[in-house]
């Protein structure tokens, strides 16, 4: 089974949804037969590389609410994150542009390190309050998951893997993705949002059963007919 996951590194529910899916997968009997592929999605393509606001101020301006209301909303999200073992530090979090981070993640995917790079970027942003648009930071994070520093440095200097990111985003538009996280199972079944582990478990079971069920043929022979057939013991003609 293949699961494609559209997400952004500054999306709080993307990290929560990732963890909830992982909880479900850990208990799934066919987990070793599942392939995960992370897809690029930018919630705010026009976001500044160097943030001039903290996360509370950014959310307040974006949602048209007071800073206190934004803090309350962020606290609620942080509690949901804590339920799956994640720590969100909204007070020091640096909202930023994620395009270069997605480019590095696409490169990591080609090197067999897509899962590791995605996890590292999410942790760096939400827990460690790192500026994941900063190229030096991206190079350090890439090195931590075992990627070639020279290659990462080189791709960040040019537009390498930009078309990969744009391709994912175009695909998202074509299939009607309007928000993330967005999960697609075997290119046929879609689940949106950070669903509960139980919901993911139900989806995994349903998709696995539907994709692997055996077709049972029904005989359309007339009730009374002369049938001619062969088996491994020979051929015979008989009248039903």
C-alpha positions as CSV (number, residue, x, y, z in Angstrom):
1,X,0.0,0.0,0.0
2,X,1.2,3.5,-0.8
3,X,0.3,6.5,1.2
4,X,1.0,10.0,-0.2
5,X,1.0,12.8,2.3
6,X,0.7,16.5,1.3
7,X,2.0,18.7,4.2
8,X,3.9,21.8,5.1
9,X,6.6,22.2,7.7
10,X,4.9,25.1,9.4
11,X,1.5,23.4,9.6
12,X,0.9,22.4,13.2
13,X,-1.7,19.8,12.3
14,X,0.6,18.2,9.7
15,X,3.0,17.2,12.5
16,X,0.1,16.0,14.7
17,X,-1.4,14.1,11.8
18,X,1.9,12.5,11.0
19,X,2.2,11.2,14.5
20,X,-1.3,10.0,14.7
21,X,-0.8,8.0,11.4
22,X,2.4,6.6,12.8
23,X,0.6,5.4,15.9
24,X,-2.0,3.6,13.7
25,X,0.8,2.1,11.5
26,X,2.7,0.8,14.4
27,X,-0.3,-1.5,15.3
28,X,-1.1,-2.4,11.7
29,X,-0.2,-6.0,10.9
30,X,0.9,-5.1,7.3
31,X,3.0,-2.0,8.2
32,X,6.0,-3.5,6.5
33,X,4.1,-3.5,3.2
34,X,3.3,0.2,3.3
35,X,5.3,2.9,1.6
36,X,5.0,6.6,2.7
37,X,5.7,9.4,0.3
38,X,5.7,13.0,1.5
39,X,4.5,15.7,-0.9
40,X,5.2,19.4,-0.9
41,X,2.5,21.9,-0.1
42,X,3.1,25.6,0.9
43,X,0.4,27.1,3.1
44,X,1.8,30.5,2.6
45,X,4.0,30.7,-0.6
46,X,4.4,34.5,0.0
47,X,5.7,34.2,3.5
48,X,8.8,36.2,4.3
49,X,12.1,34.4,4.7
50,X,12.9,36.5,7.7
51,X,9.9,36.8,10.1
52,X,9.2,40.2,11.6
53,X,6.5,38.8,14.0
54,X,6.3,36.0,16.6
55,X,3.8,33.2,16.0
56,X,1.1,34.8,18.2
57,X,1.4,38.1,16.3
58,X,1.4,36.3,12.9
59,X,-1.7,34.3,13.7
60,X,-3.5,37.4,15.1
61,X,-2.8,39.4,11.9
62,X,-3.7,36.5,9.6
63,X,-7.0,35.6,11.4
64,X,-8.0,39.2,12.4
65,X,-8.0,38.5,16.1
66,X,-6.3,39.8,19.2
67,X,-2.9,38.5,20.2
68,X,-4.5,37.0,23.4
69,X,-7.0,35.1,21.3
70,X,-4.1,33.8,19.1
71,X,-2.2,32.7,22.2
72,X,-5.3,30.8,23.4
73,X,-5.7,29.1,20.0
74,X,-2.0,28.2,19.9
75,X,-2.2,26.8,23.4
76,X,-5.1,24.5,22.4
77,X,-3.1,23.2,19.4
78,X,-0.1,22.7,21.7
79,X,-2.2,20.5,23.9
80,X,-3.2,18.3,21.0
81,X,0.4,18.0,20.0
82,X,1.3,17.0,23.6
83,X,-1.2,14.2,23.4
84,X,0.9,12.5,20.8
85,X,4.2,13.2,22.5
86,X,5.1,16.5,20.6
87,X,6.3,19.7,22.1
88,X,5.3,23.0,20.4
89,X,7.1,26.1,21.5
90,X,4.9,28.8,20.0
91,X,6.5,31.6,22.0
92,X,9.8,31.2,20.1
93,X,8.6,29.6,16.9
94,X,9.8,31.4,13.7
95,X,7.1,31.4,11.0
96,X,8.8,31.6,7.6
97,X,8.8,30.6,4.0
98,X,9.2,26.9,3.4
99,X,10.1,26.6,-0.3
100,X,13.8,25.8,0.2
101,X,12.9,23.4,3.0
102,X,10.7,21.5,0.5
103,X,13.5,21.5,-2.1
104,X,15.8,19.9,0.4
105,X,13.1,17.4,1.4
106,X,12.6,16.4,-2.2
107,X,16.3,15.8,-2.6
108,X,16.3,13.8,0.6
109,X,13.5,11.6,-0.8
110,X,15.6,10.7,-3.8
111,X,18.4,9.7,-1.5
112,X,16.1,7.4,0.6
113,X,16.0,9.9,3.5
114,X,12.6,11.6,2.9
115,X,11.0,10.4,6.1
116,X,14.1,11.4,8.2
117,X,14.4,14.8,6.6
118,X,10.6,15.5,7.0
119,X,10.7,14.6,10.7
120,X,13.9,16.6,11.3
121,X,12.4,19.7,9.7
122,X,9.2,19.5,11.6
123,X,11.0,19.0,14.9
124,X,13.4,21.8,14.1
125,X,10.5,24.2,13.5
126,X,8.0,23.3,16.1
127,X,10.2,22.2,19.0
128,X,13.6,23.8,18.5
129,X,12.3,27.1,17.0
130,X,14.9,27.0,14.2
131,X,14.6,29.3,11.2
132,X,14.0,26.6,8.5
133,X,14.3,29.1,5.6
134,X,17.9,29.8,6.6
135,X,20.3,27.9,4.2
136,X,22.9,27.3,6.8
137,X,20.3,25.8,9.1
138,X,19.0,23.6,6.3
139,X,22.5,22.3,5.5
140,X,23.1,21.5,9.2
141,X,19.7,19.6,9.4
142,X,20.4,17.7,6.2
143,X,23.9,16.7,7.5
144,X,22.2,15.4,10.7
145,X,20.1,12.9,8.7
146,X,23.1,11.7,6.6
147,X,22.8,13.8,3.4
148,X,25.8,15.0,1.5
149,X,26.6,18.5,2.7
150,X,28.2,19.6,-0.6
151,X,25.2,18.4,-2.7
152,X,22.7,20.2,-0.4
153,X,24.8,23.4,-0.4
154,X,25.0,23.3,-4.2
155,X,21.2,22.7,-4.8
156,X,20.4,25.6,-2.5
157,X,22.5,28.0,-4.5
158,X,20.4,27.3,-7.7
159,X,16.9,26.2,-8.4
160,X,17.4,22.5,-8.2
161,X,14.3,20.5,-7.2
162,X,12.1,23.6,-7.6
163,X,10.2,21.7,-10.3
164,X,9.6,18.8,-8.0
165,X,8.0,21.1,-5.4
166,X,5.9,22.8,-8.0
167,X,4.9,19.4,-9.4
168,X,3.5,18.3,-6.1
169,X,1.6,21.5,-5.7
170,X,0.1,21.3,-9.1
171,X,-0.9,17.7,-8.5
172,X,-2.5,18.8,-5.2
173,X,-4.6,21.4,-7.2
174,X,-5.6,18.7,-9.7
175,X,-7.0,16.3,-7.1
176,X,-8.7,19.1,-5.1
177,X,-6.4,19.4,-2.1
178,X,-7.6,22.6,-0.2
179,X,-5.8,22.1,3.0
180,X,-3.2,19.9,4.7
181,X,-2.4,17.4,6.0
182,X,-4.0,15.4,3.1
183,X,-3.5,11.7,2.8
184,X,-4.0,9.6,-0.3
185,X,-4.1,5.8,-0.1
186,X,-3.2,3.9,-3.2
187,X,-4.1,6.9,-5.4
188,X,-7.8,6.1,-4.8
189,X,-8.8,6.9,-1.3
190,X,-8.4,10.3,0.4
191,X,-8.4,11.4,4.0
192,X,-8.1,15.1,5.0
193,X,-7.0,16.5,8.3
194,X,-5.2,15.2,11.4
195,X,-7.6,12.4,12.1
196,X,-7.4,10.2,15.2
197,X,-5.3,7.1,15.3
198,X,-8.5,5.0,15.4
199,X,-9.7,6.7,12.2
200,X,-6.4,6.0,10.5
201,X,-6.6,2.4,11.7
202,X,-10.1,2.0,10.2
203,X,-8.9,3.5,6.9
204,X,-5.9,1.2,6.7
205,X,-7.9,-1.9,7.3
206,X,-10.6,-0.9,4.8
207,X,-8.1,0.0,2.1
208,X,-6.1,-3.1,2.7
209,X,-9.1,-5.4,2.6
210,X,-10.6,-3.8,-0.5
211,X,-7.3,-3.8,-2.4
212,X,-6.5,-7.4,-1.5
213,X,-9.8,-9.1,-1.4
214,X,-10.1,-12.1,-3.7
215,X,-12.8,-12.2,-6.3
216,X,-15.2,-15.1,-6.0
217,X,-16.7,-16.1,-9.3
218,X,-20.3,-17.1,-9.6
219,X,-21.3,-20.0,-11.9
220,X,-23.7,-19.0,-14.6
221,X,-24.2,-22.6,-16.0
222,X,-27.8,-23.6,-16.5
223,X,-29.1,-25.9,-13.8
224,X,-29.6,-28.7,-16.3
225,X,-26.9,-28.9,-19.0
226,X,-24.3,-31.3,-20.4
227,X,-21.0,-30.1,-19.1
228,X,-17.6,-31.0,-20.5
229,X,-14.5,-30.2,-18.5
230,X,-11.0,-31.4,-17.6
231,X,-9.2,-31.7,-14.3
232,X,-5.7,-32.9,-13.4
233,X,-7.2,-36.4,-13.4
234,X,-8.5,-36.2,-17.0
235,X,-11.5,-35.1,-19.0
236,X,-15.1,-36.2,-18.7
237,X,-18.6,-35.5,-20.1
238,X,-21.5,-35.7,-17.8
239,X,-25.1,-34.4,-17.6
240,X,-25.9,-32.3,-14.5
